[in-house]
Amino acid sequence: MDGLGRRILVAAFDGWNDAGEAATSAVALMRDEGSYEKVFGVDPELYFDYQYTRPVVALDAEGRRTLRWPEATILRPAKTRRGPQLWLLTGAEPARAWQGFAAEIIDVALREDITGFVGLGSMMSDVPHTRPISVFASSESEALRTSLDLERSTYEGPTGILSVIAAGAEAAGIPSAMLWASVPHYVAGHTPSPKASLALLDRLEDVTGAPVPRGELAAEAATWEATIDAAAADDDEMREYIRQLEATRDTWDSPDASGDAIAREFERYLRRNGEGPGDSRGKPGRDEPPRR
């Protein structure tokens, strides 16, 4: 995959970018199933509002109380191997000084000779949980769109830290791509969405060419879907609403559906109620889709 090169930074952040915790769960699985070492961590005093993202008190192995502060860290593979390799950037979305935050990340990326950037996000959408999770893949780089068959987003509106970092990466000569999973809005705020995490990892492997672990996500996704099915079985209104969503999705997936019609419908989701992509219903806690 020459488009993104051999040293690719994959990013996901808690908050507006992360409906159903799909993006951060995907990166957490990669971290837990791989071997990584910390390269860099931001100074939390510079970027986080502790009344919004509070430090956490925990007990260590000896039973002593410790403080864990909000963080954003870059991890690199502990071992070098042939083929594309994935660096990881994860943490809480900063509350202030986004330009400075992004500049620090890009400086480290350049120091690590990063050749490509991929941001992972998830958004609440009017989609059924019973169908495959769609992932919108976009890039501002014409070369990357051509080589990886990506889209160019036409979204305009509020944005998140992923877009700021992606813009900084492009300005520094690091081609960037964005992957956004659509999470059913009627469950996105209540439970993690392993089916969306799995879809993101599948698409990440497609665009990077790097092997990506899946862990137990397939089984967890099946359980997640069955749990929602059970809840809907006792709720006539919810069951009918899901049926309508299924009919719409099936129309999209039919051979007769035009690309323009699908694009218009997707943009309608992003702009619903005039709010940002990540939260079409005005609730905090996820990031916008395409802008990259």
N, C-alpha and C positions, 0 to 999 in steps of 0.2 A: 504494500500500500504506500506508494511513493508520495501520495498527496499529503499525508500527515507525518511522514517520516518514520524514524525508528525510536524516537524518545518522545512519548506523548503524555502530556499532563491531563488527567481526568479530574474534573472538579464537581463537587456537589455541596450544597450548604443547607443547613437547617433554616426553616422560616418560609418566606414567601415563595421560594423556589421549589418547595418540597411537599406538595399535596400527597397525603397518604404515606408520607415518609419514604416514598418510592426511590427517590434519587439517593438520599443519604444511606438508606438500607442497602442499595446496590453497591455503593463504595465501601460501606462497612464490611460487606461480605467479601469483597475483593481483598480488603486489608486483612481480615481474619483468616482467609484461606491462602494467603500468600506470605511472602517473607519480605518485610519492608523495614527500612530504617528512617528515622526522622532527619530531615534535611534542614527544616526551618519552621519556626513558629512566630507568629506576630506577637508584639507586646500588647496584651489585652487592655492595658490602661489607655492606649491610644485610640482604640476602635470600638470598644463595647460600652454600652450603658448598662450598668449592673442592676438598675431597677427594672430593666427590660429583659436582660439575659443575666440572671443572677448566678453567682458562684454557688457551688454545691458542696455541702458538708458530707463526708463519708468516713468510714472506718477502714484503716489499712489492715494488713495481714496480722499485725500485732495488736489490733484493737484500738489503735490511737486515732483520734479524730483528725482529719485532714481537710484542707480546702482545695477544691478543684475549680480553677478559673475558666471562664469561656476561652475558647481558643480557635485558631485556624492554623492548620499545619500542612506542610508538604512532606510527603513520604516518597522515597525512591526504592526501587527493587534492591534487595540486599545482595543479589547475585546478578552478574551480567550474563546474558545469553544471546544467541543469535536471533534475529528477527525483531519485530516491534516489541517494545517494552513500555509498560504503563506506570507513570508516576501518579500519585494521588494527592489531591488537595481537598481537604474537608474541614468542616467546622461550622460555627454559627455565622450567619450573615452579620456583618458589622453594622453598628448603629450610626457611625459618623466617619468622616474623613475617607470617603470611598475612593477618591482619586489617589490619595496617599497609600491606602491599602492595596489597590490594584498595582500601583507602581512598585511596591515592595514585592508583590507576587511575580510580576514580570521580570524584575531584576534577578530574582532567584531562578526563574525559568531560563533566562539567558545564561546565567552562571552554570546551570546544569545542562546546557546545550539542548534544551527542549526544542523539538522540531514541529510539534503540533499541539493544539489545545482542544479538548472536548469538554463542554459543559453539559452536565446532566440535570434535568429539571422535570418536574411533574406538575400538572395543572388539573383543576377540577373541570370536568366537561360533562355535557349531556350525552353520555355513552353508556351502554349496558355492560354489566359485569360479566355477562354470559358470552360475549364475543371477544375475539383477540384484542388485546390492548394495542391501540395505534400509537406509533411514535413518529412525531414530526421531526425530520432531520433537515437542518438548514445550515447555510454558511454565507458569509459576506464575500468569501473568496471565489471569484469566478473559476479559477483553476480547480479548486476543491469541488465546487458544484459539478464541474464537468467530469472529473476523475472518479468521484464517488457517487454521482447521480443524486445530489442533494438539491433541496429547494432554496429559493431566496425568500425570506420572510418579508411581508409587506406590513407587518404589525407596527402601529404607532401608538404610544401611550406609556404609562408608568412602567418602569423596568426594575430589574434586580441586579445584585452584585455580579451575577454570572455574565450579564451583558456588558458590564463595565470592564471586567477582566478580559472578555473576548475582544472588545474594541481595543484595549491596550495591547493585547497579543498581536492583533492584526497590524497595529501601528508599528510594532517592534519587529515585524516581519515573520511572525509565527502564525501560520494559517490556523483558523479556528472553525469548529463546527459545534452546533448545539443540537441536543437530542431531548425532546419533550414528550413525555408519556401522558396520555389522557386518562385520568382516573375518574371513575363514576362519582359524580358529586354527592350522591346520596349515601356513600360510604366513606368518602375521602377524609372526612373530619373525625371519624370514629375509630377506625382501625388501620393498622399498617396494610399496605397493598402489595403483597408479594408478587402478584401477577404482573403488576406494573414494573416492579423491580426486575423481574425476569425479562420482560420485554425490552427494557433499557439495556440490560446486559447483552441480550441477543443482538440488538442493533449496534451496540458499542463494538462487539466483536466483528460485525460486518464492516464497519467504517475504519477500524484500526488494523485489522488483520492479526491482532494479538489474541492468544488464547485467554478466555475470560472464565473464571469459575462460576458455577451456578449453585453449588451446595445442594440444599434440600428445597430450593425454591419451587421446583415443579410440584412437589408434594404439598408444600405450603400453599401454593396458588390454588390447587384443587380443593384443599380444605377451606380456604377463604371463599371460593366460589360456592361450595356446598353450604357453608354457613349462611351466606346471603340468600341462597335459594330457600333455606329453611325459614328464615325470617320473612321472606316475601310470601311464602305459602300461607301465612297467617294474616296477611294484610292485603285485602282485595285491591285497595287503591294503589299500593306500591306495585303489586303484581301487574296491574293494567298499565301503569306508567312504564315499567320495564318492557312490557310487550311493545309499547309504542316506540321506545328507544331501539328495540331490536329491529322493528320494521324499518326505521330510518337507516340504521346501520346496514341492513341487508340491501337497501336501495343503493347506498354508497358503493357497496362491494359488487354490485351487479355489473355485468359487462357493458350495460347500456349507460352507466353513469359517466358523465363527462368530467374531465379534470377541472374545468372552470367551475362547474357546479359544486364539486367537492371543495374547491378552494374558497368559494363564496361562503359555503356553510361553515367551514373552519374559521374563517375570519369573523363570522357572526358570533361564534362562541367566544372569541377573544374580546369582542367589543361589547358583549351583552351588558346592558345597563351603563355603558360608558365607563366601565371600570377596567382595571388592568387584567392581563391574561391570567395571572396566577390565581386570581380570586374573583371569579365572575359573580359571586354573590356577596361581595363586600365583607368577607370574613378574613381575618389575618392568618398568615401561616403558609404561604406558598408563593412561587415566583411565576413570572409571566412566561408565556410561551415565546414563540418566534419573534425575534427582533434581530437576532444575530446576523 
